[in-house]
Amino acid sequence: MFESKGKRLIGFYGFPRREIIDEVRRRYGYEIELVDLDVNYGAPDSAALPATSCRIITNIVDNAISMKDGLVAVVAAVGEDKCDRGRHAAFLLGKMGFNVIESRFDPADYEARELIYSVARMPLADKINRIMDTIVDPSPPSDPPPRCEPTHGFWGVPPNDFRLLELFPETTHVYGWTRCVEAGRPGDLDCETFVDEGVPTVFFTQSFCPKQDLAHYLSEKYNGLAIDCHRNVTGSILAKIEAFIRLG
């Protein structure tokens, strides 16, 4: 559980434009801690959303409600770079009294950043955490990890349950929306749907996420494995992924 008691916080979700994050930090103070509301911190269930809501969107709302006393602002990605449910979450949080600052990416805002972590040799969970850290601090590392040829692929968004990522070898390349974040192009469908040919790839989505449509299409096109889960991964899901990776 994220310890928020007594802290002033700036929450964000998705990939807000960096200039908006910078402006909010200037307005409220650089000493205020930034917290990614997408992440599962074990917040109590607020029951503010239906049980069939995407787990990541539920995390956003549950986290915000549990941290409400300390949140000075919520910087919300509400454009094509997130999803309609991200836009709806911003609306609902605004109605609950939160100070919501919306962010929308335009293609003119896209960057052309070199991929470092998506193509690196390192544990998959570490790659994804490093990629998400670039939302706040895009400066390149002084000692970048070595690149590798992909033996496997992971396509999608960071999962609610990171145990899923432990099954993948260090030579796994990252695709999908997470790769778009590192590239600075979170709403670019061409970037999001790119997958290297011949790489055994797991196409992951949270249940009830609109990205399931893309995952289904791409898994058929590239002979991959489409996986979705609602809250935490189950033993059967882990077994399917493990078998796919071994056979690949």
C-alpha positions as CSV (number, residue, x, y, z in Angstrom):
1,M,0.0,0.0,0.0
2,F,1.3,3.5,-0.9
3,E,1.8,5.5,2.3
4,S,0.0,8.7,1.6
5,K,-1.0,9.9,5.1
6,G,0.3,13.4,5.8
7,K,1.7,13.9,2.3
8,R,0.8,16.4,-0.3
9,L,0.7,14.6,-3.6
10,I,0.2,15.2,-7.3
11,G,-1.5,12.2,-8.9
12,F,-1.3,11.4,-12.6
13,Y,-2.4,8.6,-14.9
14,G,-1.7,7.5,-18.4
15,F,1.0,9.6,-20.1
16,P,0.1,13.3,-19.6
17,R,2.1,15.8,-21.7
18,R,5.3,16.6,-19.9
19,E,4.8,20.3,-20.2
20,I,1.5,19.9,-18.3
21,I,3.2,17.9,-15.5
22,D,5.9,20.5,-15.3
23,E,3.4,23.4,-15.1
24,V,1.5,21.6,-12.3
25,R,4.7,21.0,-10.4
26,R,5.7,24.7,-10.8
27,R,2.3,25.8,-9.6
28,Y,2.1,23.5,-6.5
29,G,5.8,23.0,-5.7
30,Y,8.5,20.7,-6.9
31,E,8.9,19.2,-3.5
32,I,5.4,17.6,-3.8
33,E,5.7,13.9,-4.6
34,L,4.3,12.6,-7.9
35,V,2.3,9.3,-7.7
36,D,1.1,7.2,-10.7
37,L,-2.5,6.4,-10.0
38,D,-2.6,3.5,-12.5
39,V,-0.5,1.3,-10.2
40,N,-2.1,-1.2,-7.8
41,Y,-1.1,0.0,-4.3
42,G,-3.7,-2.1,-2.6
43,A,-6.2,0.7,-2.0
44,P,-9.5,-0.2,-0.5
45,D,-12.3,-0.9,-3.0
46,S,-14.3,2.3,-3.2
47,A,-17.2,0.7,-5.1
48,A,-17.3,3.8,-7.2
49,L,-17.2,1.9,-10.5
50,P,-18.9,-1.3,-11.7
51,A,-17.2,-4.6,-11.0
52,T,-16.8,-5.0,-14.7
53,S,-14.6,-1.9,-15.1
54,C,-11.0,-2.3,-16.3
55,R,-8.8,-2.9,-13.3
56,I,-6.4,-0.1,-14.2
57,I,-9.2,2.4,-14.3
58,T,-10.5,1.1,-11.0
59,N,-7.0,1.5,-9.6
60,I,-7.1,5.2,-10.7
61,V,-10.4,5.9,-8.9
62,D,-9.7,3.8,-5.8
63,N,-6.2,5.3,-5.4
64,A,-7.5,8.9,-5.8
65,I,-10.3,8.3,-3.2
66,S,-7.9,6.7,-0.7
67,M,-5.4,9.6,-1.1
68,K,-8.0,12.4,-1.4
69,D,-6.8,14.3,1.7
70,G,-3.4,14.8,0.2
71,L,-4.0,15.1,-3.5
72,V,-3.6,18.7,-4.6
73,A,-4.2,17.8,-8.3
74,V,-4.9,14.9,-10.6
75,V,-3.2,15.2,-14.0
76,A,-5.4,13.0,-16.3
77,A,-4.7,11.6,-19.7
78,V,-8.0,11.8,-21.5
79,G,-7.2,11.7,-25.2
80,E,-6.5,9.0,-27.7
81,D,-3.3,8.3,-25.8
82,K,-5.4,6.8,-23.0
83,C,-9.0,5.6,-23.6
84,D,-12.7,6.7,-23.1
85,R,-12.7,5.2,-19.7
86,G,-9.7,7.4,-18.8
87,R,-11.8,10.4,-19.9
88,H,-14.8,9.1,-17.9
89,A,-12.6,8.7,-14.8
90,A,-11.5,12.3,-15.1
91,F,-15.1,13.4,-15.3
92,L,-16.1,11.3,-12.3
93,L,-13.2,12.5,-10.2
94,G,-14.0,16.1,-11.0
95,K,-17.6,15.5,-9.8
96,M,-16.2,14.0,-6.6
97,G,-14.4,17.3,-5.9
98,F,-10.9,16.5,-7.1
99,N,-8.8,19.2,-8.9
100,V,-8.5,17.4,-12.3
101,I,-6.2,18.8,-14.9
102,E,-6.8,17.2,-18.3
103,S,-4.1,16.3,-20.9
104,R,-4.6,15.4,-24.5
105,F,-1.8,14.5,-26.9
106,D,-2.0,15.8,-30.5
107,P,0.2,14.2,-33.2
108,A,2.1,17.5,-33.3
109,D,3.1,16.8,-29.7
110,Y,4.6,13.4,-30.5
111,E,8.3,12.9,-29.9
112,A,10.9,10.9,-31.7
113,R,12.7,9.3,-28.7
114,E,15.3,6.5,-29.1
115,L,14.1,3.2,-27.6
116,I,16.4,2.1,-24.8
117,Y,14.5,-0.1,-22.4
118,S,12.0,-1.7,-24.8
119,V,14.8,-3.4,-26.7
120,A,17.2,-4.0,-23.7
121,R,18.4,-7.1,-22.1
122,M,17.0,-6.9,-18.6
123,P,14.1,-8.3,-16.6
124,L,10.8,-7.4,-18.1
125,A,9.3,-5.9,-15.0
126,D,12.4,-3.6,-14.7
127,K,12.0,-2.5,-18.3
128,I,8.4,-1.6,-17.8
129,N,9.1,0.3,-14.6
130,R,11.9,2.2,-16.2
131,I,9.7,3.1,-19.2
132,M,7.0,4.4,-17.0
133,D,9.5,6.5,-15.1
134,T,10.3,8.3,-18.3
135,I,6.9,10.0,-18.2
136,V,8.2,12.2,-15.4
137,D,11.9,12.1,-16.2
138,P,12.7,11.5,-19.9
139,S,16.5,12.0,-19.5
140,P,18.5,9.1,-20.9
141,P,20.4,6.9,-18.4
142,S,24.1,7.5,-18.0
143,D,24.8,3.8,-18.3
144,P,22.2,2.3,-20.6
145,P,21.5,-1.4,-20.5
146,P,22.7,-3.5,-23.4
147,R,20.4,-4.0,-26.4
148,C,19.4,-7.5,-27.5
149,E,17.7,-9.4,-30.3
150,P,14.2,-10.4,-29.3
151,T,13.5,-14.0,-28.5
152,H,10.0,-13.1,-27.2
153,G,7.6,-10.2,-27.1
154,F,5.3,-8.6,-24.6
155,W,2.6,-6.3,-26.1
156,G,0.2,-4.2,-24.1
157,V,0.0,-1.9,-21.0
158,P,1.7,-2.5,-17.7
159,P,-0.4,-5.2,-15.9
160,N,-2.1,-4.8,-12.6
161,D,-0.3,-7.9,-11.4
162,F,3.4,-7.9,-12.2
163,R,3.8,-11.6,-11.5
164,L,2.8,-12.1,-15.1
165,L,6.1,-10.4,-16.2
166,E,8.3,-12.8,-14.2
167,L,7.8,-15.6,-16.7
168,F,9.5,-13.7,-19.6
169,P,13.2,-14.0,-20.4
170,E,15.4,-10.9,-20.3
171,T,15.5,-11.0,-24.1
172,T,11.9,-10.0,-24.4
173,H,11.1,-6.9,-26.4
174,V,8.3,-4.5,-25.3
175,Y,5.6,-3.6,-27.8
176,G,2.2,-1.9,-27.7
177,W,1.2,1.1,-25.7
178,T,4.1,0.7,-23.3
179,R,6.6,0.9,-26.2
180,C,4.7,4.0,-27.4
181,V,5.3,5.7,-24.0
182,E,9.1,5.2,-24.3
183,A,8.9,6.5,-27.9
184,G,7.0,9.6,-26.8
185,R,4.0,8.7,-29.0
186,P,1.3,7.3,-26.7
187,G,-1.6,7.7,-29.2
188,D,0.2,6.5,-32.3
189,L,-1.6,3.4,-33.7
190,D,1.2,2.6,-36.1
191,C,3.6,2.5,-33.2
192,E,1.2,0.6,-31.0
193,T,0.5,-2.1,-33.5
194,F,4.1,-2.6,-34.5
195,V,5.5,-6.1,-33.7
196,D,8.6,-7.7,-35.1
197,E,7.8,-10.5,-37.5
198,G,8.6,-14.0,-36.2
199,V,8.9,-13.1,-32.5
200,P,6.6,-15.2,-30.2
201,T,4.6,-12.5,-28.6
202,V,2.0,-12.4,-25.7
203,F,-0.6,-9.8,-26.4
204,F,-1.8,-8.7,-22.9
205,T,-4.8,-6.6,-21.9
206,Q,-6.8,-6.1,-18.7
207,S,-10.3,-7.6,-19.0
208,F,-12.9,-5.1,-20.2
209,C,-10.3,-2.9,-21.9
210,P,-11.0,-1.6,-25.4
211,K,-7.4,-2.7,-26.4
212,Q,-8.7,-6.3,-26.4
213,D,-9.8,-5.6,-30.0
214,L,-6.3,-4.8,-31.1
215,A,-4.8,-7.7,-29.0
216,H,-7.2,-10.2,-30.7
217,Y,-6.4,-8.9,-34.2
218,L,-2.6,-8.8,-33.7
219,S,-2.4,-12.2,-32.0
220,E,-4.1,-13.7,-35.1
221,K,-1.9,-11.8,-37.5
222,Y,1.4,-12.7,-35.7
223,N,0.4,-16.2,-34.4
224,G,0.8,-14.9,-30.8
225,L,-1.0,-15.5,-27.6
226,A,-3.8,-13.2,-26.5
227,I,-4.3,-13.0,-22.7
228,D,-6.6,-11.0,-20.6
229,C,-7.2,-11.0,-16.8
230,H,-9.4,-8.9,-14.6
231,R,-7.6,-8.3,-11.3
232,N,-4.7,-10.7,-10.5
233,V,-3.4,-13.4,-12.8
234,T,-4.5,-16.9,-12.1
235,G,-2.6,-20.1,-12.2
236,S,-4.2,-21.1,-15.5
237,I,-3.1,-17.8,-17.1
238,L,0.4,-18.2,-15.8
239,A,0.5,-21.8,-17.1
240,K,-0.7,-20.7,-20.6
241,I,2.0,-18.0,-20.8
242,E,4.7,-20.3,-19.5
243,A,3.8,-23.0,-22.1
244,F,3.8,-20.4,-24.9
245,I,7.2,-19.1,-23.9
246,R,8.7,-22.5,-23.7
247,L,7.3,-23.6,-27.0
248,G,8.4,-20.3,-28.6
